[in-house]
Amino acid sequence: MTELTLAGVAKRYDGTAALEGIDLTVRDGEFFTLVGPSGCGKTTTLRTIAGFESPTAGTVRFDGRAMDGVPPEARDVGVVFQSYALFPHMSVAENVGYGLRFREPPDGETVDERVRELLALVDLEGMGERDPEGLSGGQRQRVALARALAPAPDLLLLDEPMSALDARLRESLRRQVKRIQSELEITTVYVTHDQAEALAISDRVAVINGGRVEQVGRPQAIYREPATRFVAEFVGDNNVFEGAVRAREGERTRIDVGGETLAVSSEPVPPEANRVTVCVRPGALSRSAGTNRLPVAVETSEFLGETVRVHGRWNGTEMVLQLPEIPDDDELTVGFDPADAHVVAAD
Ligand code: ATP
């Protein structure tokens, strides 16, 4: 097992900064996810950990050991990429065994034993003689995972391994990856742009934006207590209202938002802040509840089965609601309780 640290890791390409200075610690045996929008630097961070890129500044450490100048093959990492990258002219078993050409199988096993063990681990028993071309996308990614794990690496790195799969397959592969990771207790760094996937699969998540870490935390904390407006919008799909603190009245704080006033719990309001962003999740707004009543002009409704997602506008701000039924009016009033708002200092 390995603890991974990144200290001030920056990367520039011809004057463009891909990473502005990343500080992270991934603990032994942890499932750690880098999530963020396209181009934020997730893949560059992963490639730097693997040793495919060398940082312009800062250091990557495995168990405290600086990896400066250590080539990828000497780093003891297993990597799975978005594209399957299996060798088409080799059988499934040969693909899985490939990593063992350069490294002895662990625990004195033979190559055949190790390959069989790995195929069983990824639920592909008996498929060793198959040709990768004849496998489904999900099966190919499981072969790629088995190949990465065959030499028993200290660290597993996964770069959007499910993004080429359809939604149903993604969910089942996600559960398998999580099960395998916790069985092996292997320190894992996972890259995705899908916030729901990040929350579902991870022990902890780092939200990356513009080559910087915006927030690191457990999924619940990232979701319920976003540290910045960016995290609130990217992860929780929050409604966000920019406003000014008008009055702090013990447990309640009143916030002016474009001529209207919202009441929120004082606890999450940063003590020194004047300009703040109020974040309210779609599910916290309902037609019956709430001290704060907002008349919303409905623009579109999407039927999603269990819920309906309604897009509209209140007081000039775009709103997203999650309601049990399609509203039959163009205007409806929804409310939220002060305790259901989260407040961050304005950026
Ligand atoms: P995506 O989800 O789209 O893969 P990402 O978050 O993984 O995005 P990176 O691929 O790490 O982002 O890219 C970060 C930034 O660095 C981007 O602006 C990208 O254009 C730039 N970049 C990455 N690799 C190179 C390269 N080899 N040469 C020049 N610029 C690069």
Boltz pocket constraint, residues with backbone or C-beta under 6 A from the ligand:
constraints:
  - pocket:
      binder: B
      contacts: [[A, 13], [A, 16], [A, 17], [A, 18], [A, 36], [A, 37], [A, 38], [A, 39], [A, 40], [A, 41], [A, 42], [A, 43], [A, 44], [A, 45], [A, 193]]
      max_distance: 6.0
